[in-house]
Amino acid sequence: MSKTGNTILALITGAAIGAGLGLLYAPESGDKTRKKISKNAKEAKRKLEKQISETSEQLSASAKQAKKSFDSKLEDTLKTASSKADDILVSMEKKLEELRKKNAKASQEVVKEVKDIDVPTAKA
């Protein structure tokens, strides 16, 4: 259980024990005892509401910080991936250009070889 959960449980338990002991050892009339119990219950409720509010604020702040941290890490990851993708594209473009040059050179050599072939012509 979390620290906050333990605190809330301890607060409720303490209030219940205090109210019970107050009933057992109260030398006053039932009306006075009920008023004391009501007062103690209201005080315990006020403390519990305060603790819940503080815990809620802490959780909200923690969630905001976690979201900010996640967004930052995601942005860094995307930048790194984008940079690597750019590097890959540049490398692929260079290879493509090299292949085009080799293809053009090979095509010129084939054309030259075809021109050099002596084709006999048919005589009628």
N, CA, C and O atoms as a DFTB+ gen file, in Angstrom:
496 C
 N C O
     1  1       0.848      -1.176       0.000
     2  2       0.000       0.000       0.000
     3  2       0.893       1.238       0.000
     4  3       1.985       1.212       0.568
     5  1       0.452       2.291      -0.614
     6  2       1.273       3.492      -0.711
     7  2       1.333       4.218       0.619
     8  3       0.556       3.933       1.531
     9  1       2.246       5.145       0.722
    10  2       2.419       5.928       1.947
    11  2       1.149       6.719       2.249
    12  3       0.727       6.817       3.402
    13  1       0.547       7.280       1.205
    14  2      -0.667       8.071       1.379
    15  2      -1.816       7.181       1.847
    16  3      -2.585       7.557       2.732
    17  1      -1.926       5.992       1.241
    18  2      -2.979       5.065       1.643
    19  2      -2.820       4.659       3.094
    20  3      -3.809       4.551       3.819
    21  1      -1.588       4.433       3.528
    22  2      -1.326       4.077       4.926
    23  2      -1.708       5.222       5.857
    24  3      -2.251       4.995       6.939
    25  1      -1.426       6.440       5.437
    26  2      -1.749       7.614       6.252
    27  2      -3.251       7.747       6.423
    28  3      -3.738       7.990       7.527
    29  1      -3.984       7.588       5.329
    30  2      -5.444       7.703       5.385
    31  2      -6.019       6.601       6.268
    32  3      -6.895       6.859       7.093
    33  1      -5.529       5.374       6.098
    34  2      -5.999       4.251       6.902
    35  2      -5.712       4.511       8.383
    36  3      -6.564       4.250       9.232
    37  1      -4.530       5.016       8.694
    38  2      -4.172       5.314      10.082
    39  2      -5.071       6.408      10.649
    40  3      -5.467       6.337      11.812
    41  1      -5.393       7.403       9.855
    42  2      -6.247       8.501      10.301
    43  2      -7.646       7.983      10.624
    44  3      -8.209       8.329      11.663
    45  1      -8.205       7.165       9.751
    46  2      -9.552       6.626       9.967
    47  2      -9.561       5.699      11.187
    48  3     -10.461       5.759      12.025
    49  1      -8.543       4.845      11.266
    50  2      -8.448       3.921      12.394
    51  2      -8.327       4.677      13.708
    52  3      -8.982       4.336      14.692
    53  1      -7.491       5.700      13.719
    54  2      -7.318       6.512      14.928
    55  2      -8.609       7.196      15.340
    56  3      -8.935       7.261      16.525
    57  1      -9.339       7.702      14.366
    58  2     -10.607       8.373      14.679
    59  2     -11.602       7.374      15.266
    60  3     -12.296       7.685      16.234
    61  1     -11.674       6.174      14.683
    62  2     -12.616       5.166      15.178
    63  2     -12.246       4.717      16.587
    64  3     -13.112       4.578      17.450
    65  1     -10.943       4.490      16.814
    66  2     -10.500       4.069      18.149
    67  2     -10.764       5.169      19.161
    68  3     -11.229       4.900      20.268
    69  1     -10.474       6.387      18.794
    70  2     -10.710       7.522      19.696
    71  2     -12.179       7.667      20.040
    72  3     -12.528       7.917      21.194
    73  1     -13.040       7.512      19.051
    74  2     -14.477       7.628      19.307
    75  2     -14.939       6.504      20.221
    76  3     -15.736       6.717      21.135
    77  1     -14.423       5.293      19.960
    78  2     -14.814       4.157      20.804
    79  2     -14.360       4.332      22.241
    80  3     -15.135       4.094      23.168
    81  1     -13.126       4.742      22.440
    82  2     -12.622       4.961      23.803
    83  2     -13.381       6.086      24.492
    84  3     -13.632       6.041      25.696
    85  1     -13.735       7.077      23.719
    86  2     -14.499       8.183      24.294
    87  2     -15.840       7.709      24.822
    88  3     -16.296       8.177      25.865
    89  1     -16.472       6.793      24.118
    90  2     -17.759       6.251      24.573
    91  2     -17.597       5.430      25.849
    92  3     -18.400       5.524      26.778
    93  1     -16.537       4.625      25.867
    94  2     -16.341       3.734      27.006
    95  2     -16.019       4.473      28.307
    96  3     -16.468       4.076      29.381
    97  1     -15.253       5.527      28.203
    98  2     -14.800       6.217      29.414
    99  2     -15.514       7.540      29.665
   100  3     -15.083       8.315      30.519
   101  1     -16.559       7.806      28.964
   102  2     -17.257       9.088      29.101
   103  2     -18.164       9.055      30.344
   104  3     -19.084       8.242      30.424
   105  1     -17.898       9.936      31.298
   106  2     -18.769       9.991      32.482
   107  2     -19.964      10.920      32.252
   108  3     -20.761      11.161      33.159
   109  1     -20.072      11.429      31.037
   110  2     -21.124      12.398      30.772
   111  2     -22.392      11.706      30.297
   112  3     -22.438      10.492      30.099
   113  1     -23.396      12.514      30.126
   114  2     -24.685      11.978      29.672
   115  2     -24.583      11.562      28.208
   116  3     -23.629      11.904      27.509
   117  1     -25.591      10.818      27.767
   118  2     -25.621      10.350      26.384
   119  2     -25.621      11.496      25.390
   120  3     -24.996      11.407      24.334
   121  1     -26.326      12.581      25.727
   122  2     -26.403      13.732      24.821
   123  2     -25.030      14.364      24.641
   124  3     -24.639      14.681      23.518
   125  1     -24.303      14.548      25.718
   126  2     -22.965      15.135      25.644
   127  2     -22.004      14.194      24.907
   128  3     -21.161      14.626      24.121
   129  1     -22.156      12.927      25.179
   130  2     -21.292      11.943      24.515
   131  2     -21.529      11.969      23.009
   132  3     -20.578      11.950      22.227
   133  1     -22.805      12.012      22.598
   134  2     -23.128      12.067      21.163
   135  2     -22.554      13.327      20.522
   136  3     -22.059      13.283      19.396
   137  1     -22.619      14.431      21.225
   138  2     -22.061      15.678      20.689
   139  2     -20.541      15.565      20.507
   140  3     -19.991      16.021      19.504
   141  1     -19.873      14.952      21.490
   142  2     -18.425      14.772      21.378
   143  2     -18.087      13.861      20.200
   144  3     -17.163      14.134      19.433
   145  1     -18.852      12.774      20.071
   146  2     -18.603      11.840      18.966
   147  2     -18.817      12.552      17.640
   148  3     -18.030      12.379      16.709
   149  1     -19.858      13.338      17.548
   150  2     -20.140      14.089      16.322
   151  2     -19.013      15.062      16.010
   152  3     -18.575      15.191      14.867
   153  1     -18.553      15.748      17.062
   154  2     -17.453      16.702      16.882
   155  2     -16.190      15.985      16.407
   156  3     -15.517      16.448      15.486
   157  1     -15.874      14.863      17.033
   158  2     -14.683      14.098      16.643
   159  2     -14.820      13.551      15.223
   160  3     -13.859      13.549      14.454
   161  1     -16.021      13.087      14.884
   162  2     -16.244      12.563      13.535
   163  2     -16.077      13.667      12.495
   164  3     -15.487      13.446      11.438
   165  1     -16.592      14.842      12.794
   166  2     -16.449      15.968      11.865
   167  2     -14.982      16.362      11.711
   168  3     -14.534      16.681      10.610
   169  1     -14.247      16.341      12.800
   170  2     -12.818      16.669      12.743
   171  2     -12.061      15.621      11.917
   172  3     -11.198      15.958      11.106
   173  1     -12.398      14.347      12.139
   174  2     -11.753      13.279      11.367
   175  2     -12.109      13.419       9.887
   176  3     -11.255      13.206       9.026
   177  1     -13.347      13.770       9.587
   178  2     -13.778      13.971       8.197
   179  2     -13.008      15.125       7.568
   180  3     -12.566      15.029       6.423
   181  1     -12.846      16.211       8.311
   182  2     -12.114      17.372       7.796
   183  2     -10.663      16.993       7.494
   184  3     -10.125      17.362       6.450
   185  1     -10.035      16.258       8.407
   186  2      -8.650      15.834       8.188
   187  2      -8.547      14.896       6.992
   188  3      -7.612      14.997       6.197
   189  1      -9.505      13.987       6.864
   190  2      -9.511      13.053       5.743
   191  2      -9.683      13.794       4.419
   192  3      -8.998      13.490       3.442
   193  1     -10.587      14.755       4.386
   194  2     -10.796      15.540       3.158
   195  2      -9.532      16.324       2.795
   196  3      -9.176      16.436       1.622
   197  1      -8.863      16.863       3.812
   198  2      -7.621      17.602       3.572
   199  2      -6.558      16.662       3.004
   200  3      -5.861      17.009       2.050
   201  1      -6.438      15.475       3.591
   202  2      -5.451      14.497       3.120
   203  2      -5.765      14.062       1.689
   204  3      -4.860      13.933       0.864
   205  1      -7.030      13.838       1.397
   206  2      -7.435      13.445       0.040
   207  2      -7.097      14.554      -0.952
   208  3      -6.598      14.282      -2.044
   209  1      -7.364      15.783      -0.579
   210  2      -7.057      16.914      -1.455
   211  2      -5.555      17.020      -1.723
   212  3      -5.132      17.216      -2.862
   213  1      -4.759      16.891      -0.668
   214  2      -3.306      16.966      -0.829
   215  2      -2.793      15.813      -1.690
   216  3      -1.934      16.006      -2.551
   217  1      -3.317      14.630      -1.456
   218  2      -2.904      13.461      -2.236
   219  2      -3.278      13.639      -3.702
   220  3      -2.494      13.317      -4.594
   221  1      -4.468      14.150      -3.940
   222  2      -4.914      14.391      -5.312
   223  2      -4.001      15.389      -6.017
   224  3      -3.643      15.198      -7.179
   225  1      -3.632      16.439      -5.319
   226  2      -2.728      17.437      -5.897
   227  2      -1.359      16.825      -6.200
   228  3      -0.769      17.102      -7.244
   229  1      -0.861      15.998      -5.289
   230  2       0.437      15.346      -5.494
   231  2       0.388      14.405      -6.690
   232  3       1.311      14.378      -7.504
   233  1      -0.693      13.631      -6.794
   234  2      -0.833      12.710      -7.919
   235  2      -0.935      13.474      -9.240
   236  3      -0.365      13.069     -10.253
   237  1      -1.662      14.570      -9.209
   238  2      -1.807      15.380     -10.417
   239  2      -0.456      15.944     -10.849
   240  3      -0.119      15.927     -12.033
   241  1       0.308      16.439      -9.889
   242  2       1.635      16.973     -10.207
   243  2       2.552      15.869     -10.729
   244  3       3.311      16.080     -11.674
   245  1       2.478      14.695     -10.109
   246  2       3.300      13.566     -10.571
   247  2       2.915      13.150     -11.982
   248  3       3.779      12.859     -12.809
   249  1       1.614      13.122     -12.253
   250  2       1.148      12.745     -13.591
   251  2       1.609      13.765     -14.627
   252  3       2.022      13.387     -15.723
   253  1       1.544      15.037     -14.296
   254  2       1.997      16.073     -15.225
   255  2       3.494      15.930     -15.514
   256  3       3.930      16.057     -16.658
   257  1       4.271      15.663     -14.460
   258  2       5.715      15.496     -14.629
   259  2       6.021      14.266     -15.478
   260  3       6.893      14.302     -16.346
   261  1       5.297      13.183     -15.222
   262  2       5.509      11.958     -16.003
   263  2       5.158      12.184     -17.464
   264  3       5.864      11.696     -18.347
   265  1       4.085      12.912     -17.736
   266  2       3.687      13.204     -19.117
   267  2       4.741      14.072     -19.793
   268  3       5.092      13.845     -20.951
   269  1       5.242      15.063     -19.067
   270  2       6.276      15.939     -19.627
   271  2       7.538      15.137     -19.965
   272  3       8.142      15.327     -21.020
   273  1       7.922      14.245     -19.059
   274  2       9.097      13.405     -19.278
   275  2       8.878      12.477     -20.474
   276  3       9.775      12.312     -21.302
   277  1       7.702      11.876     -20.568
   278  2       7.387      10.988     -21.689
   279  2       7.419      11.755     -23.005
   280  3       7.999      11.287     -23.985
   281  1       6.798      12.934     -23.029
   282  2       6.784      13.742     -24.250
   283  2       8.199      14.102     -24.687
   284  3       8.519      14.063     -25.875
   285  1       9.035      14.448     -23.729
   286  2      10.422      14.806     -24.038
   287  2      11.173      13.610     -24.624
   288  3      11.871      13.745     -25.630
   289  1      11.032      12.449     -24.000
   290  2      11.715      11.254     -24.491
   291  2      11.186      10.849     -25.863
   292  3      11.955      10.420     -26.723
   293  1       9.887      10.982     -26.071
   294  2       9.291      10.657     -27.368
   295  2       9.826      11.595     -28.444
   296  3      10.151      11.158     -29.548
   297  1       9.918      12.868     -28.126
   298  2      10.442      13.837     -29.091
   299  2      11.898      13.529     -29.449
   300  3      12.280      13.585     -30.618
   301  1      12.699      13.206     -28.445
   302  2      14.097      12.843     -28.701
   303  2      14.192      11.605     -29.586
   304  3      15.004      11.553     -30.509
   305  1      13.359      10.615     -29.299
   306  2      13.363       9.383     -30.093
   307  2      12.967       9.672     -31.534
   308  3      13.579       9.154     -32.468
   309  1      11.947      10.496     -31.711
   310  2      11.506      10.831     -33.068
   311  2      12.579      11.618     -33.825
   312  3      12.777      11.406     -35.022
   313  1      13.264      12.516     -33.136
   314  2      14.341      13.269     -33.784
   315  2      15.458      12.333     -34.231
   316  3      15.978      12.451     -35.341
   317  1      15.818      11.404     -33.352
   318  2      16.869      10.445     -33.685
   319  2      16.452       9.585     -34.870
   320  3      17.235       9.369     -35.795
   321  1      15.223       9.098     -34.837
   322  2      14.724       8.261     -35.938
   323  2      14.676       9.058     -37.241
   324  3      15.017       8.534     -38.301
   325  1      14.258      10.305     -37.166
   326  2      14.186      11.149     -38.355
   327  2      15.574      11.383     -38.932
   328  3      15.772      11.337     -40.146
   329  1      16.531      11.635     -38.046
   330  2      17.907      11.859     -38.484
   331  2      18.461      10.610     -39.166
   332  3      19.109      10.704     -40.209
   333  1      18.206       9.448     -38.580
   334  2      18.689       8.203     -39.174
   335  2      18.002       7.943     -40.511
   336  3      18.635       7.472     -41.456
   337  1      16.714       8.248     -40.589
   338  2      15.991       8.062     -41.851
   339  2      16.574       8.975     -42.928
   340  3      16.718       8.570     -44.082
   341  1      16.907      10.200     -42.550
   342  2      17.521      11.129     -43.507
   343  2      18.868      10.584     -43.992
   344  3      19.175      10.646     -45.183
   345  1      19.662      10.056     -43.070
   346  2      20.960       9.482     -43.449
   347  2      20.776       8.314     -44.418
   348  3      21.519       8.182     -45.391
   349  1      19.799       7.485     -44.149
   350  2      19.529       6.335     -45.029
   351  2      19.105       6.813     -46.411
   352  3      19.556       6.274     -47.422
   353  1      18.245       7.816     -46.458
   354  2      17.794       8.347     -47.754
   355  2      18.955       8.931     -48.554
   356  3      19.055       8.707     -49.760
   357  1      19.825       9.671     -47.890
   358  2      20.981      10.254     -48.578
   359  2      21.865       9.140     -49.131
   360  3      22.318       9.212     -50.273
   361  1      22.109       8.112     -48.322
   362  2      22.928       6.991     -48.762
   363  2      22.284       6.275     -49.951
   364  3      22.971       5.914     -50.906
   365  1      20.984       6.073     -49.893
   366  2      20.282       5.404     -50.997
   367  2      20.336       6.242     -52.278
   368  3      20.484       5.700     -53.373
   369  1      20.216       7.564     -52.134
   370  2      20.286       8.439     -53.305
   371  2      21.669       8.366     -53.953
   372  3      21.781       8.359     -55.179
   373  1      22.715       8.311     -53.136
   374  2      24.075       8.188     -53.674
   375  2      24.231       6.871     -54.425
   376  3      24.773       6.847     -55.530
   377  1      23.761       5.783     -53.835
   378  2      23.857       4.472     -54.487
   379  2      23.066       4.466     -55.793
   380  3      23.516       3.914     -56.797
   381  1      21.897       5.075     -55.773
   382  2      21.076       5.138     -56.989
   383  2      21.798       5.909     -58.087
   384  3      21.766       5.507     -59.250
   385  1      22.446       7.008     -57.729
   386  2      23.184       7.798     -58.716
   387  2      24.356       6.987     -59.276
   388  3      24.625       7.027     -60.476
   389  1      25.046       6.254     -58.406
   390  2      26.145       5.406     -58.872
   391  2      25.630       4.349     -59.851
   392  3      26.257       4.096     -60.880
   393  1      24.499       3.740     -59.534
   394  2      23.918       2.725     -60.422
   395  2      23.498       3.329     -61.757
   396  3      23.659       2.695     -62.800
   397  1      22.970       4.530     -61.736
   398  2      22.588       5.200     -62.996
   399  2      23.820       5.430     -63.876
   400  3      23.784       5.208     -65.086
   401  1      24.916       5.881     -63.243
   402  2      26.137       6.124     -64.013
   403  2      26.668       4.819     -64.602
   404  3      27.060       4.779     -65.768
   405  1      26.684       3.742     -63.796
   406  2      27.145       2.444     -64.289
   407  2      26.252       1.953     -65.421
   408  3      26.743       1.404     -66.407
   409  1      24.957       2.144     -65.284
   410  2      24.010       1.719     -66.302
   411  2      24.220       2.502     -67.605
   412  3      24.191       1.927     -68.693
   413  1      24.431       3.803     -67.485
   414  2      24.672       4.631     -68.672
   415  2      25.956       4.196     -69.361
   416  3      25.995       4.095     -70.587
   417  1      27.016       3.936     -68.582
   418  2      28.289       3.507     -69.139
   419  2      28.139       2.148     -69.824
   420  3      28.657       1.944     -70.922
   421  1      27.434       1.228     -69.180
   422  2      27.221      -0.099     -69.768
   423  2      26.405       0.011     -71.056
   424  3      26.677      -0.701     -72.023
   425  1      25.419       0.886     -71.075
   426  2      24.593       1.072     -72.280
   427  2      25.440       1.613     -73.431
   428  3      25.289       1.186     -74.576
   429  1      26.330       2.552     -73.119
   430  2      27.204       3.105     -74.158
   431  2      28.135       2.026     -74.705
   432  3      28.376       1.977     -75.912
   433  1      28.655       1.173     -73.848
   434  2      29.536       0.098     -74.299
   435  2      28.791      -0.893     -75.188
   436  3      29.340      -1.367     -76.183
   437  1      27.553      -1.205     -74.838
   438  2      26.756      -2.134     -75.650
   439  2      26.489      -1.517     -77.015
   440  3      26.596      -2.198     -78.035
   441  1      26.142      -0.231     -77.042
   442  2      25.876       0.442     -78.318
   443  2      27.144       0.430     -79.172
   444  3      27.075       0.180     -80.376
   445  1      28.288       0.694     -78.567
   446  2      29.557       0.702     -79.290
   447  2      29.856      -0.685     -79.862
   448  3      30.269      -0.807     -81.015
   449  1      29.645      -1.740     -79.047
   450  2      29.893      -3.099     -79.516
   451  2      28.944      -3.473     -80.654
   452  3      29.342      -4.146     -81.605
   453  1      27.704      -3.038     -80.555
   454  2      26.731      -3.347     -81.612
   455  2      27.136      -2.649     -82.899
   456  3      26.984      -3.225     -83.976
   457  1      27.644      -1.432     -82.822
   458  2      28.067      -0.703     -84.021
   459  2      29.294      -1.367     -84.654
   460  3      29.455      -1.339     -85.874
   461  1      30.155      -1.960     -83.829
   462  2      31.369      -2.586     -84.310
   463  2      31.118      -3.945     -84.984
   464  3      32.002      -4.470     -85.661
   465  1      29.949      -4.499     -84.805
   466  2      29.655      -5.825     -85.384
   467  2      29.450      -5.644     -86.890
   468  3      28.699      -4.785     -87.352
   469  1      30.162      -6.501     -87.627
   470  2      30.047      -6.467     -89.087
   471  2      28.936      -7.439     -89.465
   472  3      29.080      -8.654     -89.325
   473  1      27.854      -6.897     -89.935
   474  2      26.713      -7.710     -90.324
   475  2      26.741      -7.888     -91.834
   476  3      26.694      -6.911     -92.581
   477  1      26.819      -9.152     -92.285
   478  2      26.810      -9.371     -93.745
   479  2      25.431      -9.047     -94.307
   480  3      24.406      -9.319     -93.682
   481  1      25.429      -8.477     -95.464
   482  2      24.162      -8.139     -96.104
   483  2      23.834      -9.219     -97.140
   484  3      24.729      -9.811     -97.743
   485  1      22.615      -9.447     -97.322
   486  2      22.164     -10.466     -98.261
   487  2      22.229      -9.929     -99.676
   488  3      21.811      -8.800     -99.932
   489  1      22.762     -10.749    -100.624
   490  2      22.842     -10.343    -102.039
   491  2      21.769     -11.097    -102.800
   492  3      21.530     -12.281    -102.564
   493  1      21.159     -10.423    -103.674
   494  2      20.113     -11.055    -104.467
   495  2      20.550     -11.506    -105.814
   496  3      19.749     -12.054    -106.572
